[in-house]
């Protein structure tokens, strides 16, 4: 049974500010992924929210379709962690387990870690690397793109130092899984895309996040490119050059 969340106050989405700004112009990249499950916490809520993105073409489902995805399964809920639960909802592992046991085969986008690294910071017995291993073992050889994390906070369990620790563990894990990629959202997100809590995003930020995650999926697992899961020789033990997607 999933452990209850140890966090005293988990980060939840704030009310939507303003209207969306135009996203970056669409590129021509296409992905081999025909089906995509997107598992995310509250930093993904705005990707599917008509409050943040009134134009449905800006939302992530339409952005995935733009790069060739035919079936999009959103599994997005505020407070989601791989291990802990929040307000009685299933954790990310349980969500993924249900999909796997139900016969899902396809690509996975895991926009997780913000709550996981905070839970570790306040004393969880399940380490950051163990959380990543749990998800990768469950998903097996299917293509997986993790979205790394960023915060503007200097202190507390949701601090940027804790986000950086999670991102480093993602990269170390990527060396062991040839079907794993990491989208480097942390390197492209702009400070003015954050709302005042330093964790969640404005409408402009969510529009950019939706567009860029879809583009990254096409770069990570391109149609006509190297087959997802194909190892690259001579790079065992260190992150492959293909691990990090920009």
VEXDREN-2710 file (C-alpha; in Angstrom, 1 decimal):
% VEXDREN-2710
k/r/px/py/pz
1/UNK/0.0/0.0/0.0
2/UNK/1.4/3.5/-0.9
3/UNK/2.8/5.4/2.1
4/UNK/1.0/8.5/3.1
5/UNK/2.7/11.7/2.1
6/UNK/5.1/13.0/4.8
7/UNK/5.0/16.5/3.5
8/UNK/3.4/19.0/5.8
9/UNK/2.2/21.1/2.9
10/UNK/2.5/19.8/-0.7
11/UNK/2.8/22.2/-3.5
12/UNK/-0.6/22.6/-5.3
13/UNK/-1.4/24.7/-8.4
14/UNK/-2.3/28.4/-7.8
15/UNK/-5.0/30.3/-9.6
16/UNK/-4.4/31.1/-13.2
17/UNK/-3.0/34.5/-14.1
18/UNK/-3.9/36.3/-17.3
19/UNK/-4.3/34.9/-20.7
20/UNK/-1.8/32.8/-22.7
21/UNK/1.0/34.3/-24.8
22/UNK/1.7/32.8/-28.2
23/UNK/3.8/29.6/-28.0
24/UNK/6.9/29.2/-30.1
25/UNK/6.2/28.4/-33.8
26/UNK/5.7/24.8/-34.5
27/UNK/8.6/22.8/-35.9
28/UNK/8.5/19.9/-38.3
29/UNK/10.0/17.3/-36.0
30/UNK/8.0/14.1/-35.7
31/UNK/8.1/11.3/-33.1
32/UNK/8.0/7.5/-33.5
33/UNK/5.7/7.5/-30.4
34/UNK/2.1/6.9/-31.5
35/UNK/0.8/6.6/-27.9
36/UNK/2.0/8.7/-25.0
37/UNK/1.1/8.6/-21.3
38/UNK/2.0/11.8/-19.5
39/UNK/2.2/11.4/-15.7
40/UNK/2.6/14.7/-13.9
41/UNK/2.1/16.6/-10.7
42/UNK/0.8/20.2/-10.4
43/UNK/3.6/21.5/-12.6
44/UNK/1.7/19.8/-15.4
45/UNK/-1.8/20.9/-14.4
46/UNK/-1.7/24.1/-16.5
47/UNK/-0.7/22.0/-19.6
48/UNK/-4.3/20.7/-19.8
49/UNK/-6.1/23.5/-18.1
50/UNK/-8.5/25.8/-20.1
51/UNK/-8.1/28.4/-17.4
52/UNK/-4.4/28.7/-18.2
53/UNK/-4.6/27.8/-21.9
54/UNK/-8.1/28.8/-23.2
55/UNK/-7.0/27.9/-26.8
56/UNK/-7.0/24.1/-27.0
57/UNK/-4.3/24.2/-29.6
58/UNK/-1.9/25.4/-27.0
59/UNK/-2.5/22.5/-24.6
60/UNK/-0.2/19.6/-24.5
61/UNK/-2.6/17.1/-26.1
62/UNK/-2.7/19.2/-29.3
63/UNK/1.1/19.7/-29.1
64/UNK/1.7/16.0/-28.8
65/UNK/-0.6/15.5/-31.8
66/UNK/1.5/18.1/-33.7
67/UNK/4.5/15.9/-33.5
68/UNK/2.7/12.7/-34.5
69/UNK/1.1/11.3/-31.3
70/UNK/-2.3/9.7/-32.1
71/UNK/-3.2/8.6/-28.5
72/UNK/-2.6/10.9/-25.5
73/UNK/-3.3/9.6/-22.0
74/UNK/-3.0/12.4/-19.3
75/UNK/-2.4/11.2/-15.8
76/UNK/-1.9/14.6/-14.1
77/UNK/-2.8/15.5/-10.6
78/UNK/-1.5/18.1/-8.1
79/UNK/0.6/16.7/-5.3
80/UNK/1.6/13.6/-7.2
81/UNK/4.8/11.7/-6.0
82/UNK/6.2/8.4/-7.1
83/UNK/5.9/7.0/-3.5
84/UNK/3.9/9.2/-1.3
85/UNK/0.2/9.9/-1.6
86/UNK/-1.7/13.1/-1.3
87/UNK/-5.4/13.6/-0.3
88/UNK/-6.0/9.9/-0.9
89/UNK/-5.1/9.9/-4.6
90/UNK/-2.9/7.2/-6.1
91/UNK/0.8/7.8/-6.4
92/UNK/2.6/7.8/-9.7
93/UNK/3.8/4.2/-9.3
94/UNK/0.3/2.9/-8.8
95/UNK/-1.0/4.9/-11.8
96/UNK/1.8/3.5/-14.0
97/UNK/1.2/0.0/-12.6
98/UNK/-2.5/0.1/-13.5
99/UNK/-1.6/1.2/-17.1
100/UNK/1.1/-1.5/-17.5
101/UNK/-1.2/-4.2/-16.1
102/UNK/-4.0/-3.0/-18.4
103/UNK/-1.8/-3.7/-21.4
104/UNK/-0.6/-0.2/-22.3
105/UNK/2.4/-0.3/-24.6
106/UNK/3.8/3.0/-25.9
107/UNK/5.9/6.0/-24.8
108/UNK/5.9/7.6/-21.4
109/UNK/6.6/11.2/-20.4
110/UNK/7.3/11.5/-16.6
111/UNK/7.0/15.1/-15.5
112/UNK/7.7/14.1/-11.9
113/UNK/10.3/14.9/-9.2
114/UNK/9.2/18.2/-7.7
115/UNK/7.3/16.5/-4.8
116/UNK/9.6/13.5/-4.7
117/UNK/12.8/15.5/-4.0
118/UNK/10.9/17.6/-1.4
119/UNK/9.7/14.4/0.3
120/UNK/13.3/13.1/0.4
121/UNK/14.4/16.5/1.8
122/UNK/12.0/16.2/4.8
123/UNK/13.0/12.6/5.6
124/UNK/11.5/10.0/3.3
125/UNK/13.2/6.7/3.6
126/UNK/12.9/6.1/-0.1
127/UNK/15.8/7.8/-1.9
128/UNK/15.7/9.8/-5.1
129/UNK/17.6/7.0/-7.1
130/UNK/15.3/4.4/-5.7
131/UNK/12.2/6.3/-6.9
132/UNK/13.6/6.5/-10.4
133/UNK/14.5/2.8/-10.4
134/UNK/11.0/1.9/-9.3
135/UNK/9.4/3.6/-12.3
136/UNK/12.0/2.4/-14.8
137/UNK/11.7/-1.2/-13.6
138/UNK/7.9/-1.1/-13.9
139/UNK/7.9/0.5/-17.4
140/UNK/10.6/-1.9/-18.6
141/UNK/11.9/-1.4/-22.2
142/UNK/9.2/1.1/-23.3
143/UNK/10.6/4.6/-24.3
144/UNK/10.6/7.0/-21.3
145/UNK/11.3/10.7/-21.3
146/UNK/11.6/12.4/-17.9
147/UNK/11.2/16.1/-17.6
148/UNK/13.7/17.6/-15.2
149/UNK/12.7/20.2/-12.6
150/UNK/13.5/23.7/-11.5
151/UNK/12.5/26.0/-8.6
152/UNK/13.2/29.7/-7.8
153/UNK/13.2/29.0/-4.1
154/UNK/16.4/29.3/-2.1
155/UNK/15.3/27.5/1.0
156/UNK/12.9/24.7/2.2
157/UNK/12.2/21.3/0.7
158/UNK/11.2/22.7/-2.6
159/UNK/14.5/24.7/-3.0
160/UNK/16.5/24.8/-6.2
161/UNK/19.2/22.8/-4.5
162/UNK/16.8/19.9/-4.0
163/UNK/15.7/20.2/-7.6
164/UNK/19.3/20.1/-8.8
165/UNK/19.9/16.9/-6.7
166/UNK/16.9/15.2/-8.4
167/UNK/18.1/16.3/-11.9
168/UNK/21.6/14.9/-11.2
169/UNK/20.1/11.5/-10.1
170/UNK/18.1/11.4/-13.3
171/UNK/21.2/11.8/-15.4
172/UNK/23.0/9.1/-13.4
173/UNK/20.1/6.8/-14.0
174/UNK/20.0/7.5/-17.7
175/UNK/23.4/5.8/-18.0
176/UNK/21.8/2.5/-17.1
177/UNK/18.7/2.6/-19.2
178/UNK/19.1/2.8/-23.0
179/UNK/15.3/3.5/-23.4
180/UNK/15.5/6.6/-21.1
181/UNK/15.9/10.3/-22.0
182/UNK/15.8/13.4/-19.9
183/UNK/14.4/16.7/-21.3
184/UNK/16.4/19.6/-19.9
185/UNK/13.5/21.9/-19.0
186/UNK/15.6/23.4/-16.2
187/UNK/18.0/24.9/-18.8
188/UNK/15.3/26.6/-20.9
189/UNK/12.6/27.8/-18.5
190/UNK/12.7/31.5/-17.9
191/UNK/12.3/33.1/-14.5
192/UNK/9.5/35.3/-15.7
193/UNK/7.5/32.1/-16.6
194/UNK/7.1/31.3/-12.9
195/UNK/4.3/32.7/-10.8
196/UNK/5.0/34.1/-7.3
197/UNK/5.3/30.7/-5.6
198/UNK/8.5/30.0/-7.5
199/UNK/7.3/26.5/-8.5
200/UNK/4.3/26.8/-11.0
201/UNK/4.0/28.7/-14.2
202/UNK/2.2/31.5/-15.9
203/UNK/0.0/31.0/-18.9
204/UNK/3.0/32.0/-21.1
205/UNK/5.1/29.5/-19.2
206/UNK/2.6/26.6/-19.6
207/UNK/2.2/27.4/-23.4
208/UNK/6.0/27.2/-23.7
209/UNK/6.2/24.1/-21.6
210/UNK/3.6/22.2/-23.6
211/UNK/5.3/23.2/-26.9
212/UNK/8.8/22.3/-25.7
213/UNK/7.9/19.0/-24.1
214/UNK/6.3/17.8/-27.3
215/UNK/9.2/19.0/-29.4
216/UNK/11.6/17.3/-26.9
217/UNK/9.7/14.0/-27.3
218/UNK/10.2/14.2/-31.1
219/UNK/13.9/14.8/-30.5
220/UNK/14.2/12.1/-28.0
221/UNK/12.4/9.4/-30.0
222/UNK/12.4/10.7/-33.6
223/UNK/10.5/9.1/-36.4
224/UNK/13.1/7.5/-38.7
225/UNK/15.9/8.0/-36.2
226/UNK/17.7/5.6/-33.8
227/UNK/15.2/3.1/-32.4
228/UNK/14.3/3.9/-28.8
229/UNK/16.1/1.5/-26.5
230/UNK/19.1/1.0/-28.8
231/UNK/22.3/1.3/-26.7
232/UNK/25.3/3.2/-27.8
233/UNK/28.5/1.4/-27.6
234/UNK/31.4/2.5/-25.4
235/UNK/29.4/4.7/-23.0
236/UNK/28.4/2.3/-20.2
237/UNK/28.6/3.8/-16.7
238/UNK/28.3/7.4/-17.8
239/UNK/25.3/9.3/-19.3
240/UNK/25.1/8.7/-23.1
241/UNK/25.3/11.7/-25.3
242/UNK/21.7/11.0/-26.2
243/UNK/20.5/11.1/-22.6
244/UNK/19.9/14.8/-22.3
245/UNK/17.4/16.4/-24.7
246/UNK/17.3/20.1/-25.3
END
